[in-house]
Amino acid sequence: MRMIDASYLLLYALTLTLGNFLFKVAALRARNVSADGFLVSLGTNPYFISAALIYGMLAFFWVWILTRVPLSTAYPFVFTTFVFVPLLSYLFLGEKIGASYVLGALLIAGGVSVILWRPF
């Protein structure tokens, strides 16, 4: 895989992470809204709107990436969000990350490395 393609995949994963983080912030703001006003609350929530726009743009970006990289190579990068999202949640939302999650994230990172490893 070319370095430029890996850069696009990393950018995709990081932007997907941002979208997930914004969805969480939107959820925190809508947490105390009644069931009747929930959709209206989300529709006027700038974090939700931003996350939805990011996800929409990412759909196009993902298809473009797939014109350059096989799906079996590209998809493992999506799993890196399992590392990035909790890290953002820990840093900015004060969410706890347990030792089992850290171990799992390391296993995911190792698994992605094995999948993408191309012996010489």
C-alpha positions as CSV (number, residue, x, y, z in Angstrom):
1,M,0.0,0.0,0.0
2,R,1.3,3.4,-0.9
3,M,2.0,5.9,1.9
4,I,-0.5,8.4,0.5
5,D,-3.2,5.8,0.6
6,A,-2.4,5.0,4.2
7,S,-2.6,8.8,4.9
8,Y,-6.1,8.9,3.4
9,L,-7.1,5.9,5.5
10,L,-5.8,7.5,8.7
11,L,-7.5,10.8,7.9
12,Y,-10.7,8.8,7.4
13,A,-10.4,7.1,10.7
14,L,-9.5,10.3,12.6
15,T,-12.5,12.1,11.0
16,L,-14.8,9.2,11.9
17,T,-13.5,9.5,15.4
18,L,-14.4,13.1,15.5
19,G,-17.9,12.4,14.2
20,N,-18.4,9.8,16.9
21,F,-17.1,12.2,19.6
22,L,-19.5,14.9,18.4
23,F,-22.4,12.4,18.5
24,K,-21.5,11.7,22.1
25,V,-21.5,15.4,23.0
26,A,-24.8,15.8,21.2
27,A,-26.2,12.9,23.3
28,L,-25.0,14.5,26.5
29,R,-26.8,17.7,25.6
30,A,-30.0,15.8,24.7
31,R,-29.9,13.5,27.7
32,N,-32.5,15.3,29.8
33,V,-34.9,16.1,26.9
34,S,-38.3,14.3,26.9
35,A,-39.1,11.7,24.3
36,D,-41.4,14.1,22.5
37,G,-38.7,16.7,22.0
38,F,-35.8,14.5,21.4
39,L,-35.8,14.7,17.6
40,V,-36.3,18.5,17.7
41,S,-33.5,18.7,20.2
42,L,-31.1,16.8,17.9
43,G,-32.3,18.7,14.8
44,T,-31.2,22.0,16.5
45,N,-28.1,20.6,18.2
46,P,-25.0,22.0,16.4
47,Y,-22.9,19.0,17.6
48,F,-25.4,16.5,16.1
49,I,-25.7,18.5,12.9
50,S,-21.9,18.7,12.6
51,A,-21.5,14.9,13.2
52,A,-24.2,14.1,10.7
53,L,-22.5,16.3,8.1
54,I,-19.1,14.7,8.8
55,Y,-20.7,11.2,8.4
56,G,-22.3,12.3,5.1
57,M,-19.0,13.6,3.8
58,L,-17.2,10.5,5.0
59,A,-19.5,8.3,3.0
60,F,-18.2,9.9,-0.2
61,F,-14.6,9.9,1.0
62,W,-14.9,6.2,1.9
63,V,-16.1,5.3,-1.6
64,W,-13.3,7.4,-3.1
65,I,-10.8,5.6,-0.9
66,L,-12.2,2.2,-2.1
67,T,-11.4,3.2,-5.7
68,R,-7.8,3.2,-4.7
69,V,-7.4,0.6,-2.0
70,P,-8.9,-2.9,-1.7
71,L,-11.7,-3.2,1.0
72,S,-9.7,-5.9,2.8
73,T,-6.9,-3.4,3.2
74,A,-9.0,-0.3,4.0
75,Y,-11.5,-1.7,6.4
76,P,-9.0,-2.6,9.2
77,F,-8.3,1.1,9.5
78,V,-11.9,1.6,10.7
79,F,-11.0,-0.4,13.8
80,T,-8.5,2.2,14.8
81,T,-11.5,4.3,15.9
82,F,-11.9,1.8,18.8
83,V,-8.6,3.3,20.1
84,F,-9.1,6.9,19.2
85,V,-12.7,7.4,20.3
86,P,-12.2,6.2,23.9
87,L,-9.0,8.3,24.1
88,L,-10.9,11.4,23.2
89,S,-13.7,10.5,25.6
90,Y,-11.1,10.1,28.3
91,L,-9.3,13.3,27.6
92,F,-12.3,15.6,27.0
93,L,-15.3,14.0,28.7
94,G,-13.6,12.4,31.7
95,E,-14.8,8.9,30.8
96,K,-12.9,6.1,32.4
97,I,-10.9,3.5,30.5
98,G,-10.2,0.3,32.3
99,A,-7.2,-2.0,31.9
100,S,-9.3,-4.5,30.0
101,Y,-10.1,-1.9,27.4
102,V,-6.5,-0.9,27.1
103,L,-5.5,-4.5,26.5
104,G,-8.3,-4.9,24.0
105,A,-7.2,-1.8,22.1
106,L,-3.6,-3.1,22.0
107,L,-4.9,-6.4,20.6
108,I,-6.9,-4.5,18.0
109,A,-3.8,-2.4,17.1
110,G,-1.8,-5.6,16.9
111,G,-4.4,-7.3,14.8
112,V,-4.7,-4.4,12.3
113,S,-0.9,-4.5,12.1
114,V,-0.9,-8.2,11.3
115,I,-3.6,-7.8,8.7
116,L,-1.8,-4.9,7.0
117,W,1.7,-6.4,7.3
118,R,3.2,-7.2,3.9
119,P,6.3,-9.3,4.2
120,F,9.1,-8.4,1.8
